[in-house]
Amino acid sequence: MSELVHKCIDDAFIKLLEGNIKEAAADFECAEKENPDSIHILLELSNVYYILGEMSKSISYCEKVLKIKPDSPYVMYRLGVAYYRSTNFSAAVNTFNKIIESGKNLPMTYLWLGLAYYHLGKEEKSIASYRKLIELCPETLMANYYMGIALKASGKYDEAIIYFERLLNKTDNHVSALYHLGRTYMKNYNYDKARVYFKQALDYDPENKNASDMLDFLSEG
């Protein structure tokens, strides 16, 4: 690397530490112009643009890395997450499945794959992805939450309750899980249980309008 490239990279990391993300991106771009095939620089650019919420640029830099190093599951994972964040759920699904098919999958791939399938309205595939993650990492609390959401959406209320309660046994102040558990009990026509969980959600978050509205609805009924 030339002296100019080293300076640009050093300046970029200083600006990252200072929280000046846009200026850091400009410095990394300066380094890229001098050294366009550096995987390190391209990954840093993908990262800073991800932080800035500029997903199209983050995706573009991931794709540049994959042209140089096409078998990197880590870069493919970052690309899939950026596709998801840009709401290109079909591209996210394709990317995460490529990681899995390569045999070099990362466990959290299944979480993002499940989320992408869910947004595409494919609840069964979403559920299968979460099951795989829970099989690989049983203590992953997020998987239990999203599993509950997907099961509720597919009408499997009894099983959804199991996963929400499993999560709440580990962390009883998860307001969203409390709310969705209440909604699931409502779907199962168990209104007394539903009230219990809506009230618990409000205990932790008194401004939670969703839980408050559900309690008002049940009171009117």
Backbone as CSV, one residue per row, in Angstrom:
resi,resn,N_x,N_y,N_z,CA_x,CA_y,CA_z,C_x,C_y,C_z
1,MET,0.843,-1.198,0.000,0.000,0.000,0.000,0.877,1.246,0.000
2,SER,0.406,2.249,-0.711,1.163,3.496,-0.762,0.983,4.287,0.523
3,GLU,1.809,5.279,0.674,1.721,6.140,1.866,0.379,6.860,1.914
4,LEU,-0.132,7.238,0.738,-1.428,7.930,0.675,-2.549,7.014,1.165
5,VAL,-2.524,5.753,0.745,-3.556,4.805,1.164,-3.518,4.611,2.672
6,HIS,-2.323,4.435,3.224,-2.189,4.281,4.677,-2.746,5.499,5.407
7,LYS,-2.469,6.680,4.892,-2.959,7.913,5.533,-4.489,7.971,5.480
8,CYS,-5.049,7.648,4.315,-6.515,7.677,4.180,-7.174,6.708,5.160
9,ILE,-6.619,5.506,5.279,-7.187,4.506,6.183,-7.047,4.951,7.637
10,ASP,-5.869,5.450,7.994,-5.661,5.938,9.368,-6.637,7.053,9.695
11,ASP,-6.793,8.002,8.766,-7.722,9.119,8.990,-9.151,8.609,9.127
12,ALA,-9.498,7.598,8.312,-10.856,7.051,8.366,-11.149,6.437,9.729
13,PHE,-10.202,5.669,10.278,-10.438,5.035,11.575,-10.512,6.069,12.701
14,ILE,-9.743,7.115,12.593,-9.825,8.197,13.591,-11.221,8.823,13.559
15,LYS,-11.726,9.067,12.355,-13.046,9.676,12.224,-14.150,8.729,12.685
16,LEU,-13.952,7.424,12.465,-14.920,6.451,12.995,-14.982,6.527,14.512
17,LEU,-13.825,6.604,15.155,-13.767,6.703,16.609,-14.428,7.983,17.105
18,GLU,-14.348,9.032,16.303,-14.959,10.315,16.665,-16.442,10.362,16.317
19,GLY,-16.927,9.330,15.625,-18.333,9.298,15.231,-18.643,10.024,13.948
20,ASN,-17.611,10.425,13.211,-17.812,11.134,11.940,-17.855,10.103,10.795
21,ILE,-18.983,9.430,10.675,-19.076,8.282,9.770,-18.977,8.710,8.309
22,LYS,-19.643,9.807,7.943,-19.600,10.254,6.546,-18.186,10.639,6.129
23,GLU,-17.483,11.309,7.018,-16.107,11.694,6.697,-15.213,10.460,6.606
24,ALA,-15.482,9.469,7.458,-14.721,8.221,7.389,-14.960,7.538,6.046
25,ALA,-16.215,7.554,5.578,-16.532,6.947,4.284,-15.757,7.625,3.161
26,ALA,-15.656,8.961,3.237,-14.912,9.701,2.208,-13.438,9.304,2.210
27,ASP,-12.868,9.102,3.394,-11.460,8.696,3.481,-11.258,7.280,2.946
28,PHE,-12.189,6.373,3.265,-12.073,5.007,2.723,-12.210,5.014,1.199
29,GLU,-13.077,5.897,0.685,-13.226,5.992,-0.768,-11.945,6.511,-1.420
30,CYS,-11.281,7.436,-0.722,-9.979,7.918,-1.198,-8.989,6.755,-1.283
31,ALA,-8.987,5.909,-0.267,-8.083,4.751,-0.258,-8.449,3.773,-1.365
32,GLU,-9.774,3.606,-1.604,-10.212,2.665,-2.641,-9.745,3.099,-4.028
33,LYS,-9.762,4.399,-4.294,-9.324,4.893,-5.602,-7.876,4.503,-5.888
34,GLU,-7.080,4.491,-4.835,-5.665,4.132,-5.005,-5.454,2.620,-5.002
35,ASN,-6.361,1.906,-4.327,-6.198,0.455,-4.190,-7.575,-0.213,-4.323
36,PRO,-8.126,-0.269,-5.555,-9.517,-0.690,-5.748,-9.790,-2.167,-5.494
37,ASP,-8.755,-2.988,-5.401,-8.960,-4.418,-5.192,-8.657,-4.878,-3.769
38,SER,-8.574,-3.923,-2.847,-8.306,-4.275,-1.453,-9.596,-4.732,-0.767
39,ILE,-9.644,-6.001,-0.403,-10.827,-6.528,0.281,-11.071,-5.784,1.591
40,HIS,-9.997,-5.483,2.299,-10.110,-4.777,3.582,-10.816,-3.430,3.396
41,ILE,-10.397,-2.663,2.406,-10.990,-1.336,2.185,-12.439,-1.464,1.730
42,LEU,-12.703,-2.400,0.831,-14.066,-2.592,0.336,-15.018,-3.002,1.454
43,LEU,-14.551,-3.868,2.362,-15.386,-4.277,3.492,-15.663,-3.108,4.441
44,GLU,-14.650,-2.288,4.659,-14.855,-1.123,5.519,-15.874,-0.174,4.901
45,LEU,-15.813,-0.010,3.574,-16.790,0.840,2.900,-18.193,0.248,3.005
46,SER,-18.311,-1.058,2.850,-19.612,-1.703,3.012,-20.141,-1.471,4.424
47,ASN,-19.252,-1.560,5.402,-19.647,-1.394,6.801,-20.103,0.032,7.101
48,VAL,-19.326,1.038,6.655,-19.692,2.422,6.987,-20.998,2.822,6.303
49,TYR,-21.202,2.340,5.086,-22.458,2.694,4.417,-23.644,1.946,5.032
50,TYR,-23.385,0.757,5.570,-24.430,0.053,6.321,-24.812,0.874,7.554
51,ILE,-23.818,1.365,8.262,-24.081,2.179,9.454,-24.860,3.438,9.086
52,LEU,-24.538,4.022,7.933,-25.218,5.238,7.476,-26.607,4.960,6.919
53,GLY,-26.952,3.677,6.788,-28.256,3.322,6.256,-28.346,3.392,4.746
54,GLU,-27.201,3.522,4.084,-27.179,3.576,2.614,-26.942,2.161,2.088
55,MET,-28.031,1.385,2.055,-27.907,-0.042,1.784,-27.452,-0.341,0.361
56,SER,-27.849,0.485,-0.599,-27.444,0.207,-1.977,-25.928,0.271,-2.115
57,LYS,-25.305,1.218,-1.420,-23.843,1.319,-1.470,-23.191,0.178,-0.690
58,SER,-23.769,-0.170,0.446,-23.245,-1.287,1.230,-23.286,-2.565,0.406
59,ILE,-24.401,-2.781,-0.287,-24.560,-3.962,-1.146,-23.527,-3.946,-2.266
60,SER,-23.348,-2.779,-2.873,-22.410,-2.666,-3.997,-20.998,-3.059,-3.589
61,TYR,-20.572,-2.626,-2.400,-19.214,-2.950,-1.961,-19.081,-4.424,-1.568
62,CYS,-20.143,-4.998,-1.002,-20.110,-6.445,-0.736,-19.966,-7.226,-2.042
63,GLU,-20.697,-6.798,-3.052,-20.636,-7.495,-4.346,-19.248,-7.380,-4.970
64,LYS,-18.590,-6.234,-4.775,-17.223,-6.082,-5.282,-16.275,-7.061,-4.599
65,VAL,-16.462,-7.239,-3.286,-15.623,-8.190,-2.551,-15.852,-9.599,-3.069
66,LEU,-17.108,-9.947,-3.319,-17.424,-11.308,-3.751,-16.901,-11.609,-5.159
67,LYS,-16.690,-10.581,-5.953,-16.059,-10.800,-7.258,-14.593,-11.197,-7.091
68,ILE,-13.990,-10.703,-6.012,-12.587,-11.023,-5.730,-12.483,-12.332,-4.948
69,LYS,-13.409,-12.503,-3.987,-13.393,-13.671,-3.108,-14.806,-14.258,-3.030
70,PRO,-15.210,-15.008,-4.058,-16.609,-15.446,-4.155,-17.054,-16.478,-3.131
71,ASP,-16.127,-17.108,-2.420,-16.508,-18.186,-1.501,-16.507,-17.746,-0.041
72,SER,-16.663,-16.448,0.212,-16.619,-15.956,1.593,-18.021,-15.946,2.203
73,PRO,-18.335,-16.889,3.114,-19.669,-16.899,3.727,-19.918,-15.661,4.582
74,TYR,-18.856,-15.119,5.183,-19.011,-13.926,6.021,-19.494,-12.745,5.178
75,VAL,-18.890,-12.552,4.007,-19.283,-11.433,3.151,-20.685,-11.666,2.594
76,MET,-20.986,-12.920,2.241,-22.333,-13.228,1.759,-23.373,-12.965,2.852
77,TYR,-23.014,-13.265,4.085,-23.911,-13.001,5.211,-24.191,-11.503,5.321
78,ARG,-23.131,-10.693,5.243,-23.304,-9.237,5.310,-24.155,-8.742,4.150
79,LEU,-23.948,-9.343,2.977,-24.737,-8.960,1.811,-26.209,-9.295,2.029
80,GLY,-26.485,-10.484,2.557,-27.865,-10.878,2.814,-28.562,-9.955,3.799
81,VAL,-27.853,-9.565,4.852,-28.433,-8.655,5.844,-28.719,-7.290,5.212
82,ALA,-27.792,-6.819,4.365,-28.009,-5.538,3.686,-29.204,-5.617,2.735
83,TYR,-29.348,-6.741,2.024,-30.538,-6.926,1.187,-31.802,-6.867,2.044
84,TYR,-31.765,-7.541,3.201,-32.926,-7.537,4.094,-33.247,-6.117,4.550
85,ARG,-32.209,-5.394,4.968,-32.412,-4.020,5.439,-32.939,-3.109,4.330
86,SER,-32.645,-3.445,3.091,-33.134,-2.635,1.962,-34.510,-3.106,1.498
87,THR,-35.100,-4.056,2.225,-36.414,-4.665,1.968,-36.451,-5.479,0.672
88,ASN,-35.288,-5.881,0.185,-35.242,-6.799,-0.963,-35.200,-8.218,-0.394
89,PHE,-36.365,-8.681,0.056,-36.418,-9.931,0.802,-36.120,-11.152,-0.068
90,SER,-36.512,-11.105,-1.327,-36.220,-12.231,-2.218,-34.721,-12.400,-2.421
91,ALA,-34.019,-11.277,-2.613,-32.558,-11.342,-2.768,-31.910,-11.823,-1.475
92,ALA,-32.459,-11.403,-0.339,-31.931,-11.850,0.956,-32.081,-13.364,1.091
93,VAL,-33.257,-13.875,0.748,-33.499,-15.325,0.816,-32.511,-16.078,-0.067
94,ASN,-32.335,-15.609,-1.290,-31.409,-16.282,-2.214,-29.981,-16.282,-1.668
95,THR,-29.579,-15.158,-1.079,-28.211,-15.051,-0.551,-28.007,-15.964,0.648
96,PHE,-28.949,-15.951,1.581,-28.807,-16.803,2.768,-28.853,-18.284,2.397
97,ASN,-29.686,-18.633,1.433,-29.729,-20.035,1.007,-28.427,-20.465,0.333
98,LYS,-27.785,-19.551,-0.365,-26.486,-19.871,-0.973,-25.446,-20.183,0.105
99,ILE,-25.493,-19.445,1.206,-24.568,-19.712,2.316,-24.813,-21.113,2.864
100,ILE,-26.079,-21.443,3.083,-26.431,-22.749,3.636,-26.019,-23.863,2.679
101,GLU,-26.295,-23.673,1.388,-25.944,-24.683,0.386,-24.441,-24.897,0.277
102,SER,-23.667,-23.857,0.624,-22.207,-23.972,0.550,-21.644,-24.861,1.654
103,GLY,-22.469,-25.120,2.692,-22.008,-25.922,3.823,-21.180,-25.138,4.811
104,LYS,-21.058,-23.823,4.593,-20.248,-22.986,5.486,-21.130,-22.001,6.241
105,ASN,-22.378,-22.412,6.464,-23.336,-21.483,7.027,-23.005,-21.065,8.456
106,LEU,-23.378,-19.836,8.764,-23.309,-19.294,10.116,-24.687,-19.467,10.750
107,PRO,-24.774,-19.871,12.023,-26.091,-20.123,12.624,-27.087,-18.975,12.484
108,MET,-26.608,-17.711,12.637,-27.540,-16.589,12.565,-28.100,-16.381,11.161
109,THR,-27.517,-17.069,10.183,-28.091,-17.056,8.837,-29.558,-17.478,8.891
110,TYR,-29.865,-18.451,9.750,-31.230,-18.974,9.820,-32.198,-17.952,10.416
111,LEU,-31.709,-17.095,11.306,-32.575,-16.042,11.848,-32.992,-15.078,10.740
112,TRP,-31.998,-14.573,10.003,-32.298,-13.612,8.936,-33.097,-14.256,7.810
113,LEU,-32.811,-15.523,7.528,-33.573,-16.230,6.505,-35.034,-16.341,6.932
114,GLY,-35.248,-16.668,8.210,-36.612,-16.748,8.719,-37.340,-15.417,8.629
115,LEU,-36.642,-14.337,8.964,-37.248,-13.003,8.883,-37.616,-12.656,7.448
116,ALA,-36.704,-12.963,6.515,-36.967,-12.650,5.101,-38.157,-13.454,4.578
117,TYR,-38.196,-14.747,4.913,-39.340,-15.570,4.497,-40.641,-15.021,5.089
118,TYR,-40.598,-14.587,6.335,-41.796,-14.062,6.994,-42.336,-12.851,6.234
119,HIS,-41.432,-11.957,5.843,-41.867,-10.757,5.118,-42.370,-11.081,3.714
120,LEU,-41.993,-12.225,3.197,-42.510,-12.669,1.896,-43.822,-13.443,2.042
121,GLY,-44.304,-13.566,3.291,-45.552,-14.271,3.547,-45.415,-15.780,3.539
122,LYS,-44.178,-16.268,3.685,-43.935,-17.711,3.674,-43.673,-18.186,5.099
123,GLU,-44.753,-18.240,5.899,-44.609,-18.528,7.324,-44.006,-19.896,7.593
124,GLU,-44.395,-20.905,6.807,-43.890,-22.255,7.068,-42.378,-22.329,6.866
125,LYS,-41.889,-21.681,5.834,-40.441,-21.659,5.615,-39.747,-20.827,6.691
126,SER,-40.416,-19.786,7.119,-39.891,-18.975,8.216,-39.752,-19.812,9.485
127,ILE,-40.794,-20.559,9.812,-40.795,-21.422,10.999,-39.689,-22.471,10.901
128,ALA,-39.522,-23.066,9.728,-38.480,-24.087,9.550,-37.093,-23.493,9.781
129,SER,-36.889,-22.257,9.373,-35.593,-21.596,9.583,-35.334,-21.365,11.069
130,TYR,-36.356,-20.892,11.774,-36.192,-20.670,13.211,-35.953,-21.980,13.958
131,ARG,-36.634,-23.036,13.527,-36.420,-24.343,14.176,-34.961,-24.766,14.041
132,LYS,-34.391,-24.538,12.861,-32.998,-24.916,12.638,-32.073,-24.100,13.526
133,LEU,-32.336,-22.808,13.658,-31.503,-21.978,14.524,-31.596,-22.439,15.970
134,ILE,-32.805,-22.744,16.433,-32.984,-23.206,17.815,-32.289,-24.543,18.025
135,GLU,-32.299,-25.390,16.999,-31.581,-26.664,17.071,-30.073,-26.436,17.216
136,LEU,-29.550,-25.464,16.478,-28.108,-25.174,16.516,-27.720,-24.383,17.756
137,CYS,-28.589,-23.450,18.152,-28.289,-22.551,19.290,-29.526,-22.456,20.181
138,PRO,-29.742,-23.438,21.047,-30.972,-23.478,21.846,-31.190,-22.260,22.738
139,GLU,-30.128,-21.570,23.100,-30.265,-20.435,24.016,-30.529,-19.120,23.302
140,THR,-30.710,-19.152,21.987,-30.945,-17.916,21.236,-32.362,-17.422,21.503
141,LEU,-32.483,-16.398,22.340,-33.803,-15.923,22.751,-34.573,-15.314,21.587
142,MET,-33.874,-14.597,20.691,-34.558,-13.958,19.572,-35.293,-14.964,18.714
143,ALA,-34.709,-16.152,18.560,-35.347,-17.179,17.728,-36.691,-17.592,18.316
144,ASN,-36.764,-17.688,19.651,-38.032,-18.036,20.294,-39.086,-16.956,20.055
145,TYR,-38.663,-15.705,20.109,-39.599,-14.597,19.876,-40.148,-14.639,18.454
146,TYR,-39.248,-14.696,17.480,-39.699,-14.666,16.087,-40.434,-15.952,15.704
147,MET,-40.068,-17.050,16.329,-40.812,-18.298,16.119,-42.255,-18.105,16.588
148,GLY,-42.419,-17.502,17.760,-43.765,-17.238,18.266,-44.566,-16.366,17.315
149,ILE,-43.927,-15.329,16.773,-44.608,-14.431,15.836,-45.067,-15.193,14.592
150,ALA,-44.160,-16.003,14.026,-44.482,-16.739,12.800,-45.566,-17.788,13.046
151,LEU,-45.485,-18.475,14.185,-46.501,-19.478,14.516,-47.867,-18.827,14.706
152,LYS,-47.877,-17.676,15.365,-49.144,-16.957,15.550,-49.730,-16.554,14.201
153,ALA,-48.869,-16.065,13.303,-49.337,-15.639,11.975,-49.891,-16.805,11.165
154,SER,-49.369,-18.019,11.424,-49.836,-19.189,10.669,-50.975,-19.915,11.383
155,GLY,-51.462,-19.340,12.495,-52.617,-19.905,13.185,-52.305,-21.030,14.152
156,LYS,-51.001,-21.239,14.451,-50.608,-22.314,15.366,-50.448,-21.718,16.775
157,TYR,-51.577,-21.379,17.359,-51.560,-20.581,18.580,-50.990,-21.327,19.777
158,ASP,-51.328,-22.591,19.954,-50.831,-23.345,21.108,-49.299,-23.423,21.093
159,GLU,-48.747,-23.668,19.912,-47.284,-23.759,19.817,-46.645,-22.387,19.969
160,ALA,-47.298,-21.359,19.449,-46.772,-19.996,19.599,-46.655,-19.638,21.082
161,ILE,-47.655,-20.012,21.863,-47.642,-19.735,23.308,-46.426,-20.379,23.962
162,ILE,-46.096,-21.594,23.553,-44.937,-22.296,24.130,-43.664,-21.482,23.930
163,TYR,-43.479,-20.936,22.720,-42.237,-20.216,22.433,-42.196,-18.849,23.104
164,PHE,-43.334,-18.148,23.149,-43.348,-16.876,23.868,-43.061,-17.097,25.354
165,GLU,-43.669,-18.138,25.937,-43.457,-18.399,27.359,-42.028,-18.866,27.634
166,ARG,-41.445,-19.599,26.705,-40.051,-20.015,26.847,-39.136,-18.785,26.912
167,LEU,-39.417,-17.817,26.060,-38.647,-16.574,26.083,-38.848,-15.827,27.396
168,LEU,-40.104,-15.722,27.826,-40.411,-14.944,29.031,-39.917,-15.630,30.304
169,ASN,-39.675,-16.928,30.263,-39.058,-17.611,31.397,-37.603,-17.186,31.574
170,LYS,-37.003,-16.706,30.483,-35.603,-16.254,30.535,-35.510,-14.755,30.798
171,THR,-36.469,-14.018,30.263,-36.457,-12.559,30.434,-37.903,-12.078,30.481
172,ASP,-38.390,-11.808,31.682,-39.826,-11.553,31.846,-40.240,-10.129,31.492
173,ASN,-39.278,-9.286,31.107,-39.620,-7.897,30.799,-39.578,-7.591,29.305
174,HIS,-39.723,-8.618,28.482,-39.749,-8.430,27.028,-41.164,-7.974,26.657
175,VAL,-41.339,-6.656,26.532,-42.678,-6.080,26.381,-43.370,-6.583,25.129
176,SER,-42.656,-6.653,24.030,-43.274,-7.098,22.781,-43.738,-8.550,22.874
177,ALA,-42.940,-9.389,23.541,-43.346,-10.787,23.716,-44.587,-10.873,24.604
178,LEU,-44.637,-10.062,25.659,-45.812,-10.043,26.527,-47.056,-9.637,25.740
179,TYR,-46.901,-8.606,24.919,-48.040,-8.145,24.116,-48.499,-9.229,23.133
180,HIS,-47.559,-9.807,22.415,-47.943,-10.815,21.417,-48.469,-12.090,22.068
181,LEU,-47.976,-12.404,23.259,-48.534,-13.549,23.982,-49.985,-13.268,24.357
182,GLY,-50.247,-12.029,24.785,-51.630,-11.645,25.069,-52.509,-11.763,23.838
183,ARG,-51.994,-11.292,22.681,-52.764,-11.398,21.448,-53.010,-12.853,21.056
184,THR,-52.012,-13.709,21.313,-52.155,-15.128,20.969,-53.221,-15.777,21.843
185,TYR,-53.228,-15.425,23.140,-54.278,-15.957,24.013,-55.661,-15.449,23.566
186,MET,-55.719,-14.220,23.062,-56.986,-13.723,22.524,-57.443,-14.577,21.337
187,LYS,-56.501,-14.903,20.449,-56.830,-15.737,19.293,-57.342,-17.114,19.736
188,ASN,-56.861,-17.548,20.917,-57.277,-18.841,21.472,-58.507,-18.704,22.375
189,TYR,-59.097,-17.509,22.381,-60.307,-17.219,23.157,-60.098,-17.342,24.664
190,ASN,-58.848,-17.191,25.110,-58.571,-17.211,26.550,-58.339,-15.760,26.983
191,TYR,-59.444,-15.052,27.217,-59.367,-13.611,27.454,-58.780,-13.263,28.817
192,ASP,-58.992,-14.131,29.799,-58.417,-13.864,31.118,-56.885,-13.863,31.057
193,LYS,-56.337,-14.866,30.379,-54.883,-14.928,30.220,-54.381,-13.736,29.404
194,ALA,-55.133,-13.377,28.381,-54.744,-12.245,27.550,-54.627,-10.983,28.399
195,ARG,-55.598,-10.745,29.272,-55.552,-9.567,30.144,-54.298,-9.564,31.009
196,VAL,-53.944,-10.737,31.540,-52.758,-10.841,32.407,-51.524,-10.331,31.681
197,TYR,-51.337,-10.740,30.439,-50.116,-10.385,29.722,-50.149,-8.952,29.205
198,PHE,-51.330,-8.448,28.840,-51.405,-7.036,28.458,-51.077,-6.144,29.664
199,LYS,-51.571,-6.534,30.842,-51.276,-5.762,32.053,-49.784,-5.811,32.379
200,GLN,-49.166,-6.986,32.203,-47.729,-7.087,32.456,-46.939,-6.210,31.486
201,ALA,-47.370,-6.190,30.222,-46.697,-5.326,29.240,-46.775,-3.870,29.680
202,LEU,-47.941,-3.468,30.202,-48.108,-2.081,30.661,-47.327,-1.803,31.941
203,ASP,-47.131,-2.815,32.768,-46.310,-2.633,33.971,-44.883,-2.210,33.594
204,TYR,-44.363,-2.817,32.528,-42.996,-2.495,32.094,-42.951,-1.279,31.176
205,ASP,-44.058,-1.043,30.472,-44.104,0.087,29.531,-45.488,0.729,29.600
206,PRO,-45.684,1.630,30.567,-47.007,2.231,30.773,-47.539,2.998,29.565
207,GLU,-46.645,3.387,28.650,-47.078,4.142,27.466,-47.376,3.236,26.275
208,ASN,-47.393,1.938,26.483,-47.607,1.003,25.370,-49.073,1.056,24.936
209,LYS,-49.310,1.764,23.823,-50.690,1.986,23.369,-51.348,0.695,22.889
210,ASN,-50.570,-0.177,22.265,-51.155,-1.425,21.755,-51.755,-2.257,22.882
211,ALA,-50.971,-2.417,23.968,-51.466,-3.199,25.106,-52.649,-2.503,25.767
212,SER,-52.561,-1.178,25.869,-53.647,-0.406,26.479,-54.932,-0.535,25.667
213,ASP,-54.804,-0.442,24.343,-55.982,-0.568,23.472,-56.617,-1.951,23.592
214,MET,-55.774,-2.996,23.716,-56.311,-4.350,23.825,-57.051,-4.535,25.149
215,LEU,-56.522,-3.943,26.206,-57.222,-4.040,27.498,-58.555,-3.305,27.427
216,ASP,-58.569,-2.135,26.781,-59.830,-1.395,26.627,-60.821,-2.214,25.810
217,PHE,-60.343,-2.838,24.760,-61.210,-3.676,23.914,-61.811,-4.821,24.716
218,LEU,-60.982,-5.479,25.544,-61.478,-6.592,26.343,-62.453,-6.120,27.412
219,SER,-62.226,-4.920,27.943,-63.135,-4.368,28.965,-64.505,-4.080,28.349
220,GLU,-64.496,-3.594,27.115,-65.762,-3.286,26.427,-66.534,-4.562,26.124
221,GLY,-65.730,-5.669,25.879,-66.401,-6.935,25.543,-67.063,-7.542,26.765
